[in-house]
């Protein structure tokens, strides 16, 4: 029986772990990021992969840096034939990659070589893509640069958020992983080197990524709100403080107002803000000292005056 060491951390990786177990592979260990503080009280929280692995009776290993000697020794003791990674969150050293005799297979949430890096799902939406997918690849010492094994495409919904797309791609990735391993272990896949001329790499997400530049088009800002939902979230600054915008769309209306200016605001009509090109309709938001809610629901009890100006600019996209 093939022995596999699994490496993953967030929700995206859980279906891949489940798929390996269901397919009959012997998962000898699950490696994930250490527990992190979460919630209002900052209590240590186990990541989704750790929680699921413990439910399945799989030993869990957590290292701040797996590449250090302790992590390397732990992996060697498990003697895996193959390592499978999915959104693990750490770069594997060549010494780690040399441990499994059959190599390391990674499930990546983009159509490589496009959107290498740590947030491919978010960035493909932010950049206005209408199609994405998942890719299985043989991991090398670079960042998502290894040879491609298989890929599968899927359209991106017009109003689909990063959270929703991630849930879909996690299932698609798990299915593709099982198909990949079946064919790879039978020698039926010829790995294909990535074309560096077609490669793209986007930076890690941060709070600043979400700062809205109102000089951009309404469609670009709408893409930003979808791509950064639920984290780090698109946001802007106004007279009352920071307004978070979780979901918005380009409205079928025009305005000559300065970018960032509220051009319509009522519980019946909704909230509309002028952009460098077009007008943005805010659908879901969180105003200062308020809960996250639909814009129309917020405007039933609070006012945002027409003429209010929101500010913000950023250099991304």
C-alpha positions as CSV (number, residue, x, y, z in Angstrom):
1,X,0.0,0.0,0.0
2,X,1.3,3.4,-0.9
3,X,2.1,5.5,2.2
4,X,1.4,9.2,1.9
5,X,2.3,12.2,4.1
6,X,-0.3,14.9,3.6
7,X,0.5,18.6,4.0
8,X,-2.2,21.2,4.2
9,X,-3.8,23.8,6.5
10,X,-7.1,25.6,5.5
11,X,-10.6,24.4,4.5
12,X,-9.4,24.1,0.9
13,X,-7.2,21.2,1.8
14,X,-9.7,19.1,3.7
15,X,-11.5,17.5,0.7
16,X,-8.1,16.4,-0.6
17,X,-7.3,14.7,2.6
18,X,-10.7,13.0,2.7
19,X,-10.3,11.9,-0.9
20,X,-7.0,10.2,-0.2
21,X,-8.4,8.2,2.7
22,X,-11.6,7.3,0.8
23,X,-9.4,6.1,-2.1
24,X,-7.6,3.7,0.2
25,X,-4.2,5.3,0.5
26,X,-2.4,5.0,3.8
27,X,-2.0,8.5,5.2
28,X,0.8,8.2,7.7
29,X,0.8,11.7,8.9
30,X,-0.8,15.2,8.4
31,X,1.5,18.2,8.5
32,X,-0.1,21.6,9.0
33,X,0.6,25.1,10.4
34,X,0.7,25.5,14.2
35,X,-2.4,26.6,16.0
36,X,-3.1,30.3,15.8
37,X,-5.0,32.8,18.0
38,X,-8.5,33.4,16.6
39,X,-11.7,35.1,17.6
40,X,-12.4,38.0,19.9
41,X,-10.6,36.3,22.8
42,X,-7.6,35.2,20.7
43,X,-7.8,31.6,21.8
44,X,-5.5,29.1,20.0
45,X,-7.5,27.5,17.2
46,X,-6.6,24.3,15.4
47,X,-6.7,24.6,11.6
48,X,-9.3,22.7,9.6
49,X,-6.8,20.0,8.4
50,X,-5.7,19.3,12.0
51,X,-9.3,19.0,13.1
52,X,-10.2,16.6,10.3
53,X,-7.0,14.5,10.6
54,X,-7.6,13.9,14.3
55,X,-11.2,12.9,13.5
56,X,-9.7,10.4,11.0
57,X,-7.2,9.1,13.5
58,X,-4.2,10.4,11.5
59,X,-1.2,11.6,13.4
60,X,-0.7,15.4,13.2
61,X,2.6,17.2,13.1
62,X,2.9,21.0,13.3
63,X,6.1,23.0,12.8
64,X,6.7,26.7,12.4
65,X,9.3,25.7,9.8
66,X,9.1,22.2,8.5
67,X,12.4,22.6,6.7
68,X,14.3,22.7,10.0
69,X,16.0,19.6,11.2
70,X,13.2,18.5,13.5
71,X,10.6,18.6,10.8
72,X,12.9,16.9,8.3
73,X,13.7,14.1,10.8
74,X,10.0,13.6,11.5
75,X,9.1,13.2,7.8
76,X,12.0,10.8,7.3
77,X,10.8,8.6,10.2
78,X,7.4,8.3,8.5
79,X,9.1,6.9,5.4
80,X,6.3,8.1,3.0
81,X,6.4,6.9,-0.6
82,X,4.7,10.1,-1.7
83,X,3.9,13.5,-0.2
84,X,0.7,15.4,-1.2
85,X,0.4,19.1,-0.5
86,X,-2.6,21.4,-0.7
87,X,-2.5,25.0,0.5
88,X,0.1,24.0,3.1
89,X,1.5,27.5,3.5
90,X,5.2,26.7,3.7
91,X,7.9,26.3,1.0
92,X,9.5,22.8,1.0
93,X,13.3,22.6,0.9
94,X,15.1,20.2,-1.5
95,X,16.0,18.0,1.4
96,X,12.3,17.6,2.2
97,X,11.5,16.9,-1.4
98,X,14.1,14.2,-1.6
99,X,12.4,12.2,1.2
100,X,9.5,10.5,-0.7
101,X,10.7,8.1,-3.3
102,X,7.8,9.0,-5.7
103,X,8.0,12.7,-5.2
104,X,5.6,15.4,-4.0
105,X,2.3,16.2,-5.7
106,X,0.7,19.5,-5.1
107,X,-2.9,20.6,-5.7
108,X,-2.9,24.3,-6.8
109,X,-6.0,26.4,-7.2
110,X,-5.2,28.0,-10.6
111,X,-4.5,27.0,-14.1
112,X,-0.7,27.0,-13.9
113,X,1.5,28.7,-14.9
114,X,-0.9,31.6,-14.2
115,X,-1.5,32.8,-10.7
116,X,1.4,31.2,-8.9
117,X,1.7,32.1,-5.2
118,X,-0.3,32.0,-2.0
119,X,-3.7,33.5,-3.1
120,X,-4.5,32.4,-6.6
121,X,-8.3,32.2,-6.0
122,X,-8.5,35.7,-4.7
123,X,-6.3,37.2,-7.4
124,X,-8.0,35.6,-10.4
125,X,-11.3,37.3,-9.3
126,X,-9.6,40.6,-8.5
127,X,-8.0,40.6,-11.9
128,X,-11.4,40.0,-13.6
129,X,-10.9,36.4,-14.9
130,X,-14.0,34.6,-16.0
131,X,-12.4,31.1,-15.9
132,X,-10.0,29.4,-13.5
133,X,-9.4,25.8,-12.4
134,X,-7.1,23.5,-10.4
135,X,-3.8,22.0,-11.4
136,X,-1.8,19.1,-10.0
137,X,1.9,19.4,-10.3
138,X,5.2,17.8,-9.2
139,X,6.6,20.1,-6.6
140,X,10.2,21.4,-7.0
141,X,12.2,23.9,-4.9
142,X,10.5,26.9,-6.6
143,X,7.2,28.5,-5.9
144,X,4.6,26.7,-7.9
145,X,7.1,26.1,-10.7
146,X,7.1,22.3,-11.0
147,X,6.0,20.2,-13.9
148,X,2.2,20.0,-14.5
149,X,0.5,16.6,-14.2
150,X,-3.2,17.4,-14.9
151,X,-5.6,20.4,-14.8
152,X,-9.3,21.0,-14.9
153,X,-11.1,24.2,-15.8
154,X,-14.3,25.8,-14.4
155,X,-16.0,29.1,-15.1
156,X,-16.2,31.8,-12.4
157,X,-19.7,33.0,-11.6
158,X,-20.5,36.7,-12.3
159,X,-21.1,37.4,-8.6
160,X,-19.0,34.5,-7.2
161,X,-16.8,35.4,-4.2
162,X,-13.4,34.1,-3.3
163,X,-15.0,32.1,-0.4
164,X,-17.5,30.5,-2.7
165,X,-15.0,29.7,-5.5
166,X,-12.6,28.3,-3.0
167,X,-15.3,25.8,-1.8
168,X,-15.9,24.7,-5.3
169,X,-12.3,24.4,-6.2
170,X,-11.5,22.4,-3.1
171,X,-13.9,19.7,-4.3
172,X,-12.6,19.9,-7.9
173,X,-9.0,19.7,-6.6
174,X,-9.8,16.6,-4.5
175,X,-11.3,14.8,-7.5
176,X,-8.4,15.8,-9.7
177,X,-5.9,14.6,-7.1
178,X,-7.3,11.1,-7.0
179,X,-7.4,10.9,-10.8
180,X,-3.8,12.2,-10.9
181,X,-2.5,9.7,-8.4
182,X,-4.2,6.8,-10.1
183,X,-2.6,7.7,-13.5
184,X,0.7,8.9,-12.1
185,X,1.4,5.8,-10.1
186,X,0.6,3.7,-13.2
187,X,3.0,5.7,-15.3
188,X,0.3,7.1,-17.5
189,X,1.1,10.8,-17.1
190,X,4.0,12.6,-18.8
191,X,4.8,15.7,-16.6
192,X,4.7,18.9,-18.7
193,X,7.2,21.7,-17.8
194,X,5.6,25.0,-17.2
195,X,6.1,27.8,-19.8
196,X,7.8,30.6,-18.0
197,X,6.6,33.1,-20.6
198,X,3.0,32.5,-19.6
199,X,3.7,32.6,-15.8
200,X,2.2,35.1,-13.5
201,X,2.8,35.5,-9.7
202,X,0.7,37.7,-7.4
203,X,1.8,38.9,-3.9
204,X,0.4,37.8,-0.6
205,X,-2.8,39.4,0.6
206,X,-2.7,42.0,3.3
207,X,-5.2,44.6,4.7
208,X,-3.7,47.2,2.4
209,X,-4.6,45.0,-0.7
210,X,-8.3,45.9,0.1
211,X,-7.9,49.7,0.0
212,X,-10.3,50.9,-2.7
213,X,-9.0,53.2,-5.4
214,X,-12.1,55.0,-6.5
215,X,-10.4,56.3,-9.7
216,X,-10.6,52.7,-11.0
217,X,-13.7,51.5,-12.9
218,X,-16.8,50.2,-11.1
219,X,-16.2,46.8,-12.5
220,X,-12.6,46.6,-11.2
221,X,-13.8,47.7,-7.7
222,X,-16.6,45.2,-7.8
223,X,-14.1,42.5,-8.7
224,X,-12.0,43.6,-5.7
225,X,-14.9,43.2,-3.3
226,X,-15.6,39.7,-4.6
227,X,-12.0,38.6,-4.6
228,X,-11.3,39.8,-1.1
229,X,-14.5,38.4,0.4
230,X,-14.3,37.4,3.3
231,X,-10.7,38.4,3.9
232,X,-9.0,40.9,3.9
233,X,-12.1,42.6,2.5
234,X,-12.3,45.7,0.3
235,X,-12.5,49.0,2.3
236,X,-12.5,52.7,2.1
237,X,-12.4,55.7,4.4
238,X,-15.1,58.2,4.9
239,X,-16.2,60.9,7.3
240,X,-17.4,58.4,9.9
241,X,-14.4,56.0,9.6
242,X,-13.7,52.8,7.6
243,X,-16.4,51.3,5.5
244,X,-15.9,47.7,4.5
245,X,-17.5,46.5,1.3
246,X,-18.0,42.8,1.0
247,X,-19.9,42.6,-2.2
248,X,-20.8,45.1,-4.9
249,X,-21.5,45.3,-8.7
250,X,-21.1,47.8,-11.5
251,X,-24.5,49.6,-11.8
252,X,-26.3,50.4,-15.0
253,X,-26.1,54.1,-14.5
254,X,-23.8,57.0,-15.1
255,X,-22.6,59.9,-13.0
256,X,-20.3,62.9,-13.4
257,X,-19.6,63.1,-9.7
258,X,-16.0,62.9,-8.5
259,X,-14.8,59.3,-7.8
260,X,-15.7,58.2,-4.3
261,X,-18.8,60.3,-4.1
262,X,-22.1,58.9,-2.9
263,X,-24.6,59.6,-5.7
264,X,-27.7,57.7,-4.3
265,X,-28.5,56.4,-0.9
266,X,-31.8,55.1,0.4
267,X,-33.2,51.9,1.9
268,X,-35.4,51.5,-1.2
269,X,-32.8,52.3,-3.9
270,X,-29.6,51.2,-2.2
271,X,-26.1,52.7,-2.0
272,X,-24.3,54.0,-5.1
273,X,-20.8,55.5,-5.3
274,X,-19.2,57.1,-8.3
275,X,-16.0,55.6,-9.7
276,X,-13.4,56.7,-12.2
277,X,-15.5,54.9,-14.8
278,X,-19.1,54.0,-14.0
279,X,-21.0,53.7,-10.7
280,X,-20.7,51.0,-8.0
281,X,-23.7,49.6,-6.3
282,X,-22.8,48.4,-2.8
283,X,-24.7,45.2,-1.9
284,X,-23.1,44.1,1.3
285,X,-21.2,46.2,3.8
286,X,-20.0,46.9,7.3
287,X,-20.2,50.5,8.4
288,X,-18.2,51.8,11.4
289,X,-19.6,50.4,14.7
290,X,-22.1,48.3,12.8
291,X,-22.5,44.6,11.8
292,X,-22.0,43.2,8.4
293,X,-25.3,43.4,6.5
294,X,-27.0,44.2,3.2
295,X,-26.6,47.9,2.3
296,X,-30.3,48.4,2.0
297,X,-30.8,46.9,5.4
298,X,-28.3,49.3,6.9
299,X,-29.9,52.3,5.2
300,X,-33.2,51.4,6.9
301,X,-31.9,52.6,10.2
302,X,-28.9,54.8,9.3
303,X,-28.1,57.5,6.8
304,X,-25.2,57.9,4.4
305,X,-25.8,61.3,2.8
306,X,-25.7,61.8,-0.9
307,X,-22.5,63.8,-1.5
308,X,-20.5,61.9,1.1
309,X,-17.0,61.3,-0.2
310,X,-15.0,58.2,0.4
311,X,-11.2,58.2,0.0
312,X,-8.6,55.6,-0.9
313,X,-6.0,54.7,-3.4
314,X,-3.7,51.7,-3.9
315,X,-1.2,50.6,-6.5
316,X,-2.4,47.0,-7.1
317,X,-4.0,45.8,-10.3
